[in-house]
Amino acid sequence: MNARDVMSKPVVTVRPDTPTREVARLLVDKGISAVPVVDDNGAPIGMVSEGDLIRPERAAREAWRQSWLEIFAEGEPLAPELLSWLHSQNHNARAVMSAPVITVSEDTELPELARMLVTHRIKRVPVVRDGRVTGIVARDDVLRALASSKADL
């Protein structure tokens, strides 16, 4: 069993200049947790996940963490730095994406897919053919395949 057998398709992708609000809307509307960011040729250049959107910049991450701790502990308001970033209209997929993106081919076998997800501590990996995204394999796709077959990892 390989990536071609377990990948989800078609894949929702975004461009580097896609506003983060639009990316968030896509994730919610499509019921997905991440999207590949692709260049003009459809080649993956990054990934934007829910985590990337709620932890937008390293500088804001500590403010985010501290704000949530305060909210849970004492009911305090969000940090001004985080609110400022969230309300900004100038952010796009390129600003928050994780890069470089790790990819696999359609022929990558299931055990190798599982190893890559664990080794790289990622939740999903785009599948490419001729440099273009053709599908995406998430951890639950691997688990589903394992549960429904006699395949061993």
N, C-alpha and C positions, 0 to 999 in steps of 0.2 A: 504494500500500500504506500502511496506517495502523496505529495502535496496536491497534485491534480485531483486525486480522489477525495480529499477532505476539505479543500479550499472553498470559501464562500465567494460567490460571484453573482452578479457584477459587483465591483468594488466602487464605493463612493469615494471620490478623491477631491482634493481642493488644490488650488494654485497657490503659490507663495504669497500673492497679494490679496488673497481672500481675507476679509476682515474677520477678526476673532469672534465677533458676535454672530456672523454668518456660520462660522465653523460650529459654534455652540448650538445654533439653531438646527444645523444638519444632524449633529449627534443626537439631539433630542428627538427630532422629527423621524429619523431613520431607526432609532432605537439601537444605536451603535455606540461604542466607547472610544473610537479613534478613527482617524482617516489618514491615508498617505497624502503627502504633499508632493505633487508632480510638476515637472518642468513642461515646457512647450511640446516636447516629444512624448510625454506620458511616462517619463522615467522618474522613479521615486527619488526624492532628494531629502525627505524627512518624514516624520510622523507627528501628528498632533493628537494627543489623547485628552481625556477629561482631566487627568492630572496636570497636563501642560497648561490647560486653561485656568485651572484654579490655583496653580502655583506659577504664575506667569513669568516672573523674573527672579533671578537669585536675590536681588536686593529686596524684593517684596516678599520673598518666602519667609524670612524671619518675622516680618511684620504680620504676615498671615498666620503663622504658627502662634505667635504671641497673642494675636487678637482672638483666635479660637480658644486658646487656653483661658483668656480672660472672660470670654463669653460663657464658656462652660463653668468656670469657677465662680464668677461674680456677676455675670450678666452685663458686662461692660460693652461699649460700642466697638465696632471695627476700627482698626488703626487707620488714621488719615491717609497714610501712604498707599495702603491697599485700596481704600475707597477711591482715591484719586486715579489709580491705575485702572480699576474696574470701570470707572466712568469715562475714561479716555476713549475717543473714537479712532485713535491713530494706530491701533495695533492690528497686525495681520498674522497670517499663519507662519510666515518666515520668522517673526519675532519670538514665537513661542514653541516652534517645532523642535523635536529632538532630532539631532543629526550627528553623524551620518546615519542613514537608515540601513538596517541589516535586512537582506533579502534572501530568498531561496528560489530555486528553479522549480518548474512544475514536476520534475523528476526526483526531487529530494525525497528520500524515503522517511517514513514516519519516525523511526528511532532517531534519525539525524535531526528531524524537526523538533522533537521533544528535547534532545540534547541542547540544541541552539536556544530554545526558549528558556531553559533552565540556566545554561551557562551565561547567557547575556542578560538574564533577569528581565526578559521582555514578555509581554502578554500576547503579542501577535506579531506576525511577520508577513510582509507582502510577498506574493509569488510573482515572479517576472518571467517573461519570454521575450527574447530579443530586446531586452532593456526596458520593456513596458510592463506595467502592472496588469496581471490577468486575474488575480484572485488574492485572497488574504486567508491566512491560517491563524486561528486563535487557539489558546490553550484548550478551550472547551471543545473545539473541533477535534483535537488530538485525543482528548478523553472520550468523546463520543465514538470515535473510530475504534479506540481500544475496547470500549465497553460492548460494542456491537459486533466485534470480530474475534477471531482467535489469534490476532496479532499480539505479539509481546514487544515491549519496549526494552 
